[in-house]
């Protein structure tokens, strides 16, 4: 599946920018799936407006507090909860 291909591309690539690009695609596929599944687990959809060349990018988090996976320590709290 597309998600497994993206995980492989992230894991098997040493170029950080390439990993980030694949992570954007992975999340674009996973977030809609997560939104459609009803479960008792609380998770947050978060977005960084600067990721993906300032186009913005989303990710799932189990915590409401922002921990930006796109920029890590450089911009750890950049982003907001969108759902």
Buried (B, 14 or more C-beta within 10 A) or exposed (E): EEEEEBBEBBEEEEEEEEBBBBBBBBBBEBBEEBEEEEEEEEBBBBBBEBBBEEEBBBBBBEEEEBEBBBBEEEBEEBBEEEE
